[in-house]
Amino acid sequence: MKKDEQILVTQPVLPPLNEFIPLLEDIWDSKWLTNNGKYHKQLEAALAEYLKVPYISLFSNGTLALITAIQALKITGEVITTPYSFVATTHALWWNNIKPIFVDIEPDFLNINPEKIEAAITPRTTAIIPVHVYGNPCKVDEIKKIADVYGLKIIYDAAHAFGVQRNNQSILNYGDLSILSFHATKVYNTIEGGAIISHDKTMKKRIDYLKNFGFEDEVNIVTPGFNAKMNEVQAAYGLLQLKTIDSNIKQRQKIVDEYKKLLADIDGISFFEEIPNVKHNYAYFPIFVNKDKYGTSRDDLYNILKDEKIYARRYFYPLISQFPIYKTERFNSLAVAEKVTEEVICLPIYPELSIEDVKRICSIIKNK
Ligand SMILES: *Cc1c(COP(=O)(O)O)cnc(C)c1O
């Protein structure tokens, strides 16, 4: 990229247009645009195989997938969740008339801290909604133990965790349900899109009813559903995206390796190390700015980069619990999250980002 061009935090890889056009022609010929069409079925099968999950239901976006997952499990009352996420995680609770109870995160990988969950449970608690933030797996075994003791459901917001594995097992296979987002900014995209991963046939059926008005057949409605279906154009596009996902993730890894090499010896700048036995997807590259050691604040660094037309993003700032609409929902101390939200900045990362640009970004950070 030329020096005067802007660099955004992410940029989608699109499938080759010449491969997409024949699929569009096929859709045009069939005039079948949505409602569990041929490409929808193909993409469900292909994704279940790629992700190594038993059942997947495609959605028009991740937020509707999450709202539906909560409906599918009939969750009510209070739900324990993390303040350190994209705001949609909590919005999905609001739309289900559920009170979010925020619990602090762990300092290591910034996911919900299982040790803080029990103290937040009340008789009204029915579920836990953790987030695999930046695709780093939550402490799934500890969370499951607590959920089992208290009879709580678990829905993982796995919007960042496409393709992530732990001990050769998909991270999506933990919890009662997991949701994915295929938004244009995510590792794998269908322009807009999302999915719910489920573990038995009956649950998949219920989810598929819920996303299609509750229709069982022409004349029977089994549940008050709504409309959250993925259409055929998105599904066909998604099939093409699967062809390049592995090479795209490899390319992301190269970029992360380069960032880590070049930022390694800067005082006050830190980043995550790889987690043993985890296959990462390199969805994001967050760094953490210690103002005292680095000599410049996170926000000043954000602006220095911005002046160079490099648009890093402060994911996640503010915390969800800091938005006025959710401020009253705070449970107890969120000290770790409150510290991290002031230090984090996600640097640009996408498969087509050049190593030259990575070098330029790092030299700006070094020489600010
Ligand atoms: C992107 C995202 C969502 C929402 O997904 P959409 O497909 O954009 O609706 C939910 N949770 C998290 C953590 C996300 O990053």
Ligand as a Chemical Component Dictionary entry (heavy atoms), coordinates in Angstrom:
data_LIG
# 
_chem_comp.id                   LIG 
_chem_comp.type                 NON-POLYMER 
_chem_comp.pdbx_formal_charge   0 
_chem_comp.three_letter_code    LIG 
# 
loop_
_chem_comp_atom.comp_id 
_chem_comp_atom.atom_id 
_chem_comp_atom.alt_atom_id 
_chem_comp_atom.type_symbol 
_chem_comp_atom.charge 
_chem_comp_atom.model_Cartn_x 
_chem_comp_atom.model_Cartn_y 
_chem_comp_atom.model_Cartn_z 
_chem_comp_atom.pdbx_ordinal 
LIG C1 C1 C 0 -19.091 -9.103  15.655 1  
LIG C2 C2 C 0 -19.527 -9.547  16.996 2  
LIG C3 C3 C 0 -20.863 -9.836  17.282 3  
LIG C4 C4 C 0 -21.994 -9.522  16.349 4  
LIG O1 O1 O 0 -21.944 -10.143 15.147 5  
LIG P1 P1 P 0 -22.671 -9.473  13.874 6  
LIG O2 O2 O 0 -22.539 -10.522 12.827 7  
LIG O3 O3 O 0 -21.911 -8.220  13.547 8  
LIG O4 O4 O 0 -24.077 -9.200  14.249 9  
LIG C5 C5 C 0 -21.186 -10.346 18.529 10 
LIG N1 N1 N 0 -20.241 -10.542 19.468 11 
LIG C6 C6 C 0 -18.946 -10.247 19.250 12 
LIG C7 C7 C 0 -17.950 -10.514 20.327 13 
LIG C8 C8 C 0 -18.553 -9.723  18.017 14 
LIG O5 O5 O 0 -17.269 -9.390  17.818 15 
# 
loop_
_chem_comp_bond.comp_id 
_chem_comp_bond.atom_id_1 
_chem_comp_bond.atom_id_2 
_chem_comp_bond.value_order 
_chem_comp_bond.pdbx_ordinal 
LIG C1 C2 SING 1  
LIG C2 C3 SING 2  
LIG C2 C8 DOUB 3  
LIG C3 C4 SING 4  
LIG C3 C5 DOUB 5  
LIG C4 O1 SING 6  
LIG O1 P1 SING 7  
LIG P1 O2 DOUB 8  
LIG P1 O3 SING 9  
LIG P1 O4 SING 10 
LIG C5 N1 SING 11 
LIG N1 C6 DOUB 12 
LIG C6 C7 SING 13 
LIG C6 C8 SING 14 
LIG C8 O5 SING 15 
# 
